[in-house]
Amino acid sequence: MNAPFVTPALTKNQSLVFDVLTHAEAPVSAYTILDRLRDHGFRAPLQVYRALDKLTEFGMIHRLESLNAFVACAHRESDCCGGGHGHGSVAFAICDSCGNVSEFHDDTVEHRLGDWAKAKGFKPAKTSIEIRGLCQDCAA
């Protein structure tokens, strides 16, 4: 059994970047984060990228590859992605119309991907699935 996830001590920059992501209505790019934090002393993209790298490493945020943007982990409290890695994959349903992002996990898909990787001798470092389309509201 995994030990409960404890939020790591964050630097000032990591806390500021995390705060932007937790209050964002939609995925946010690194340059948008930089713009929002200029009044807090952020001057260079490297400051944002360092914080994003650490927050990703801690499992507190996710990078949406297809959007080149970041979101706060929706399951931080349940130890899904950080610390003990309660599950090894994360999936996102991304609405192309309204931009809504829903994070979810599916054990069946994770097991199928794990079986495939094992059969091929492939050692995955991370698994992220992005499904693009229309959410229920936009499809109606």
Secondary structure, 3 states (H helix, E strand, C coil): CCCCCCCCCCCHHHHHHHHHHHHCCCCECHHHHHHHCHHHCCCCHHHHHHHHHHHHHCCCEEEECCCCEEEECCCHHHCCCCCCCCCCEEEEEEECCCCCEEEECCHHHHHHHHHHHHHHCCCCCCEEEEEEECCHHHHC
